[in-house]
Amino acid sequence: MEKISIKPPVEVRYADELALLARYDTGKRPENWKLSPQAVRTFILGGKIRTDTGTVEIPKKFYGNDALVERCIITLAGNRGLMLVGEPGTAKTMLSELLSAGCCGVSTNTVQGTAGTTEDMIKYSWNYALLLSKGACREALVPSPLLVGMERGIFARFEEITRTPAEIQDSLISVMSDQILIIPELADDGIILAKPGFNIIGTANTRDKGVNEMSGALKRRFNFETVEPVKDVRLEKEIIVREAQNLAKAGNIDMPVDTDVAELLAVTYHELREGITEKGTRIDKPTAVMSTAEAVSVYYQTISHAWYYGNGKIDLGVMTESLLGAVCKENKDDLEKLKSYFRTVVKEKGKGNGLWKKYSETAKLLK
């Protein structure tokens, strides 16, 4: 029976592109990498490749700082751990998935950091039925992402690393320093040497700073790269449109994306996030994270409602209610800031624009 996934891994979603890049890749590859750094860059940032039948365009997948992506690739090629930090919703996870899929062909070797993450979730655990019947042997060992990465020579992704207890974080230090993992129960067979290609990509939200701050010793094992929020409204609109199209396709929602509504939402998020309008007027910024990922979610909720309840017609009132939920989920005081934005900025824009006028009329839903 064919397996169907709501969200296929990156290496599955872009399997044809990765295969094509590998076939025509003439660049130098670090040992055990599937693609050269040049081809990984093309996979993530887009570009043209020459094939036997002509030129093929590889679409851009990460919108942001191209130089940052290049630095990330070089860091990984040099066997340094990579730590992506930044505000929630800035596509750190997506970038780590793209890097893993491009370099190793595997993006699913992942630890999801939480307050309950334990060392065996990172390194290894045991099948206790086999352990009791056969004793400590390789057959009874259950490898976790770190061990899998070391044995296969692939990346291990560590999401939300600062959400895990400090002692769990520090269990990475010896592995990253010596590239060795010792399993005492297996005696002489318990010395695992990392194969070439093994590395760790971590992500951490700056909003989590102080939750479980990384030790200096662990920080020294990583190169840190900060992923900034999208600063360009047109680019943010493009991301909303593209991601909404992908989500709609995955959800079997057969309706076009309204680019004008996407632009309206992009402007709203940009101005609330930056605390300044396009005309230079200062406004109160909500304490909530006004990320592009949240904007995509709000837009997708809106078109989902239109598909299932509205005969394919977008209702700006539904979008405003979804925006309300996104902005005020952490702090009720943000409601007044959102109301103020509608009373002043949106109302002013609505004087000369039909769509903004309809948007302004939805302010009555902000309760």
Steps between C-alpha positions, in 0.01 A plus 500: 500500500638838395591730788357850475646783708342836575846655504759285320864543609701746293694220330172343386329824400796607287628155401504578127696822552755332727548215250546746214748710696698189598512378140643824362704601803863558402608681817727370774312307770599456864527131585163325524301801376235440235562836332783749476470827694427676168212264424364527856496877455309466174253260663422747780536837329398400148679534170544345157677175419595368160379153410521281191165633383546868582493737797289420805393761754524398867256714703608693808388343828649723769434873484740703705870566519679308222839561661371340821409182309846489345663538841283219638608265221869582547468452877359151448759417233770592752359256760393776737165473673244752377261686734215697344354757737231764464139595568236226475359461151810613307534167314793364705352151495430517128857609431640217713279253311613633162867486603464143628314380192744667262818388673398156630176407329338462844316771696309281745783403736372741762483563874212726606621676811261536793525523877448123504778409257733239648845381401372172357277699261817656361752216506354150546265288705430126541242248393449363850342173387812419296723640773352256753513202266837556328679745725673818386559446130476703185170338408340635818626854437250758372693783333380858542573786253854574622610138466318464167679807367841379612460151353354611170707815453197732482381805690306485826257791538437628855191721510437747785822406674459762776172337602694198630668482842859623513642157589335351188644774282847442640486130409576621146836654596715188501339365182559825313855533629627145453251363244473190722206352689574239766236242597645348821260201503645368172861491626746495204219519245364810665737753344313673218710716268318762295512443126595791274198717431365489855408837646239673716265782403328662797227762519413732788249780540628829637173524692612194696819667618543430867273194499798264490788714383769305313830464681807676366664164432212390278476835323864470398417182308260685269512778247202726571290652223206732570198462272328838484130564434407595145544877458358543149119512468507378140715206601270421792202506264683262266565259787136512614380429145744216442447326834122542483503338156702208636267457799191527281635236265578267791152560643325446163370857504453588134476878498744770388693709748378861509825694472334830598380351830843344552659842451257660746591239760873538430475877555306446825759260638792710387369821656396338828834318526712807423283746697495748212275551198609543140444877547730509801236520774599332825257242640499273804654161428320194641704281732393197294733358236385650169680245285456421133413144599207637706391710201497190281290321761248787517468510122462123472227504766324766294505309172406177681190675633425632152535151351284317752248768599518792260467354150859593421459868592744645753337671799723774644308473826622142539856618436467773764368248755790266421739793534345581837566148623861509379579841653327457837585141584773596747400839638149645517650850508590452134130528414504874564809538281327313217183710543710815490666385178159449337361832633788702363711328234247267337225764507731751332605253231133417444422851381655441161497124447197273464663193655642696793159660551339155533783402732439809714135406537599172670636695802166441674600132535792589728345419836 
